[in-house]
Amino acid sequence: MTSLDRWPWRRLRVRGPSMTPTLRDRDVVALRVGDRAEPGDVVLVRWDSRPQQLSVKRAVRRVGEEWHVEGDNAFGSTDSRELGPARVLGVVRWRLWPSPRRIR
């Protein structure tokens, strides 16, 4: 493991309309891997039923070791309402592009 492997910050591009208006398709965000999620945080998640898919959603409430998450755009989001609880991989802290700002 190199020192870069331990760096907790990751950058990713949002795809799709599920987090509109908070985040839009093609926004670039910074997330902190391993951060503890709190209700209301925007998070990166994975579902056991879709192990190859990563999604950005809003943490609503803990369900055991996982989280019930929902997209901010209820009409354009596939989330825990259909797929059940998800594992949180990291917490989105900043939108880097197109207009940088802290995400809450």
C-alpha positions in Angstrom: 0.0 0.0 0.0 1.4 3.4 -1.0 0.7 6.6 1.0 -1.8 7.6 -1.8 -3.9 4.5 -1.1 -4.5 5.9 2.4 -5.7 9.3 1.2 -9.4 9.4 2.2 -10.5 11.9 -0.4 -11.9 10.8 -3.8 -13.3 12.7 -6.8 -16.2 11.5 -8.9 -18.6 12.6 -11.5 -22.3 12.4 -10.8 -24.4 10.7 -13.4 -28.2 11.0 -13.8 -31.0 13.2 -12.4 -31.6 11.6 -9.0 -30.0 14.3 -6.8 -31.4 17.3 -8.6 -31.5 20.1 -7.5 -28.6 19.5 -5.0 -26.4 17.9 -7.7 -26.9 17.6 -11.4 -25.8 15.2 -14.1 -22.0 15.7 -14.7 -21.3 17.6 -11.5 -17.9 16.7 -10.1 -17.8 16.1 -6.3 -15.3 15.3 -3.6 -16.1 12.7 -1.1 -14.4 11.4 2.0 -14.2 7.6 2.1 -15.0 6.0 5.4 -16.6 9.2 7.0 -19.4 8.4 9.3 -22.7 9.4 7.7 -25.4 11.4 9.5 -29.0 11.8 8.5 -29.2 14.4 5.8 -25.7 13.8 4.4 -25.2 13.2 0.7 -23.5 9.8 0.4 -21.9 7.4 -2.0 -23.6 4.0 -1.6 -23.7 0.4 -3.0 -26.5 -2.1 -2.8 -25.9 -5.8 -2.3 -28.4 -6.5 -5.1 -26.4 -4.3 -7.5 -22.7 -4.7 -6.4 -21.3 -3.1 -9.6 -23.4 0.1 -9.2 -22.3 3.1 -7.1 -25.0 5.7 -6.4 -25.0 9.2 -4.8 -28.1 9.6 -2.6 -29.1 11.4 0.6 -28.9 9.4 3.9 -32.3 9.4 5.6 -32.0 6.9 8.5 -29.9 4.0 9.7 -31.3 0.5 9.2 -29.0 -1.8 11.2 -25.5 -1.4 9.7 -26.9 0.1 6.5 -28.8 3.2 5.5 -32.2 4.0 4.0 -31.2 6.5 1.2 -33.2 8.5 -1.2 -32.6 10.8 -4.2 -33.6 14.4 -3.8 -35.5 14.0 -7.1 -38.2 11.5 -6.0 -39.5 11.1 -9.6 -36.1 10.4 -11.1 -34.4 8.2 -8.5 -34.0 4.5 -7.9 -33.2 4.2 -4.2 -34.0 2.4 -0.9 -37.7 2.8 -1.6 -37.2 0.1 -4.2 -33.9 -1.5 -3.4 -33.9 -1.5 0.4 -31.0 -0.3 2.6 -27.6 0.4 1.1 -24.0 0.4 2.4 -22.5 3.9 2.7 -19.0 4.0 1.3 -18.3 7.7 1.8 -19.8 11.1 2.4 -19.9 13.8 -0.3 -18.5 17.0 1.2 -17.9 19.4 -1.8 -19.1 20.1 -5.3 -15.9 20.9 -7.3 -17.5 21.7 -10.6 -19.2 23.6 -12.1 -19.7 26.0 -9.2 -17.6 24.9 -6.1 -19.5 24.8 -2.8 -19.9 22.7 0.3 -22.6 20.1 0.2 -25.0 19.8 3.1 
